[in-house]
Amino acid sequence: MIRSIINSIIIVLAAGLVFPSFSSADKKQHLFKAMGAPAERKVDVSWNRFNDTKGIEDILRKLNRAYPKLTKLYSIGQSHEGREMWCLEVTNRKNGVPARKPGMYIDGNIHGNEVQAGEVVAYTAWYLCESYDENEKVADLLDTFVFYLIPTINPDGRDHWFYEANTPHSSRTGRVPVDNDRDGLFDEDDTDDLDGNGSITMMRIKDANGRRKKHPDYPESLMVSVKNDERGEYTILGWEGIDNDGDGRINEDGAGGYDPNRNWAYDWQPEYVQGGAIDYPFSLPNTRAVAEFVLAHPNIAAMQSYHNAGGMILHGPGREGGVMESADEYVLNAIAQRGEQMLPFYRNMVLWKDLYSVWGGEFDWFYGARGILSYTNELWTPKNMFRSDNTNQEAQADFNKYLLLNEAAVEWKEYDHPTYGTIEIGGRRKEFGRVPPSFLLEEECHRNMAFTLYHASCMPRISFGELSVEKIGTDLFKVWVEVCNDSMMSTRSQHEAKQQITTPDIISLQGKNTKVISAGYIEDRHFKKVKPVHIRPQRVMVHLVPGMNSTRIQFIAQGRGKAKITYDSIKGGLIEKEITLK
């Protein structure tokens, strides 16, 4: 009996030596942290899957509940079908008033079918919240700046792309009805899922005079053009559908039919110039809600929108001859060149010159109307399939075959069409091509998030530099103040300052027993050259503080005791410093 008790004690002691009991603090120290991911997660999200609008909302709500000191959740408006456009505002709310911090605006999914855009924005919100206590750079960003994250500004199009049969390109629009074929009816002849498999694929018909044939190596999935002196096998009839309205055409009046990225009130042109522009600028509830939000937040200094696809870092102007100040373009190119390093196979491009012209686009309004330095990233490129520049249809077929195990292919099957007779329906699922497969989604999210955080880190960061108080007479003082900007972006963009979109920065000297006699801009501190200010010397207007540079101001003040110097910049923030005149 005694021996049994002794053996039990020995076992317990040995177990204690082999498996020590850790406190919660010890457990945190022993937790393995994978680089690039938060170690401890209050909100655990699988970033290798896509979420509908409700799923995105649930992620934002969980983040808001888990991080009430960092976040604020609200809707900026409703879509045509009544879905909320949720914004998660993220910043360290204890370190300054959010509205007085430089703001980074991020949105996605303006086109309904560009669904990974919503995931990237939600991932960015998640990463900022989860990493605040673990990553010094993230903490610095949230202490200094405020982020406005709106994962989807087209929730109607997003949900319809998820839950209805679509092509890779359909549901790009919103759900406001449009009479595309001008027959007095609205949205009456959309595509039809004839075989009921959930995807709109292609229709083909056997035709000895057709100009297509099956690919010799991939006959089950690909078709190729025949040679000029070769008979064909098939004619392509287009996407699945029938003549729903009996007008002799198929699929000519689908749902919506406009482009939300052509509805912005800068360089807007009517439908006959810019297709998809719809009735007038901001006629859509989604674009109008975003514009009203931005106008109500003049602290927004940088903007990022996410689209798909093609692997592009796009900036304006959207049309040849569009507005872009050279100093602003220099900064945009510098940031985007870093982005090319961070985002494999992505290219820094000017929209009109390197892609196509756009009138009334979103980032042109952000920059042209508000002076905000803006990008659109076209997410995902087929070059990431095999990490190769080869993106031809054979390479994509191999990717589907060997990495997706043929999941993207829709087998060709016969169908008795009411107009064409016996046809075949098949091709590829709607997800293939525009949207990354699940196992590459998280990489796409993280890399683009990191680029956007780099963009945010370039927003103005102001501080007081050299400051001197020199007594020059009885109760008379010369005060020299240097205001520094330690980031690439100036406190106002060159375009913003040139067009007087916002008020200039203001530097002021005030005190209970202080009177400012004169003030001026220090043009040469070595030779003490000062350009005088002729009105209200106690509140000096500063054009801007350039990026990675500083500006200097002189005050001549009369008085004694404490006084306060304030630098107030709408997009650069608000800083204050107390001085003593003695």
C-alpha angles and dihedrals in degrees: 000000000000090000090052091052091048091050090051091052091049091051092050093048091048091049089051090053095048097038109032120196111245127203117230088261090052091049090055090053092050095046112112112235118204111215113254095025134080113258097215118036124198089182113040111201129175105228094189093078138062126243131209120230092276091049091053090048090051091054091051092047092051091050090049092051093045095045108032092154092056104035145055121187125203142143118251093198146311133276125235091271093046101260116147121245101221124207123193110202110204127190141113096276093193092060105068135321109301094223090057095054123088105267132223114203117201126179139162147184098044082152110057097223094051091087103157087067089073091050093052092052093046090047090052091053091048095047094049092051098042094045100046094095094038107040122057094203092053090047090051092050093051093043091052106030141033124229124209108197121188109172097192130020090175104051092157094057091043095055094043090052090052099045106031131061108268144160119242087264105040126094086040087125128062126252103263103125116248130184097227096171095041096232096129093259127101127226092337100138110048127150117286129219093228097175095040096231096129097251131088104227133169131290121219133176129204108254128163088206094048121116099227136074138176116280108257093225099033104032093153095060115012137063127194136194117261122237120266092257095041131095116237134225105209146025117214111231098187133245121348112281150108135228097272097175099038096239096128095257134096128221094352097134111041128166113299108342102195132099118242088202091065097053101081124118099242121085087348116170129189124258096271090059101032116027114222095026091121122195107330139326113301092005088135117081092225098054092041092053092052092048092050090049093051092047088053090052107053089166090077105116102165136035135196126183126183127217134154147279146015107046101266137151100204129189134170163311098077094199136036109272092019120146120282125141114219094233091053093047090051090058093044091052093047092054093043092050088059087048091057087059093048096044113052114224093006117129131210104235141173106228102226096036102041103029120009141304121276126189118199096011126165102245092044088059092046091052102029098043101029106022093237118152103237144184138185116207117204099214125221129014127204086231086080091063094080098001087251140120088233106100101153120138093263092057091049090048089053090050090053092046101046105025103029094033089232093302093135095057123093110204115238112249135177120256131182103232118199091226108025100034117215111016137154126242124200147092126122137343118257093249096061118099103007099052127050117242114256096261091058097041097087092051090052090049095049099045093049091044090053091050091051092049088052088051089050092049088060093062115113116288111189131192139156115266125179113006125179135177114199124184109226101167145347104322088342122122140180111217120194117193129186119198113198130200112201098186135074097249119078118233087257125021115248090245092049092051095043093051093038091233092156133019118273122259114273128217116189140180116207138164140157092249097025130105121183109222099182143344139193148172114266103229096173118016094187095055091031095237111171127184107212126236110226102197135041097357090186089066111041119191113224117200091214142303108248121232115273089006143083143227128217131214132189125211127188105205134182122207143052140262133026122359134170130227114205128188111195119187121169093216099019098055136237125290131175136191131185121223134180124227108209 
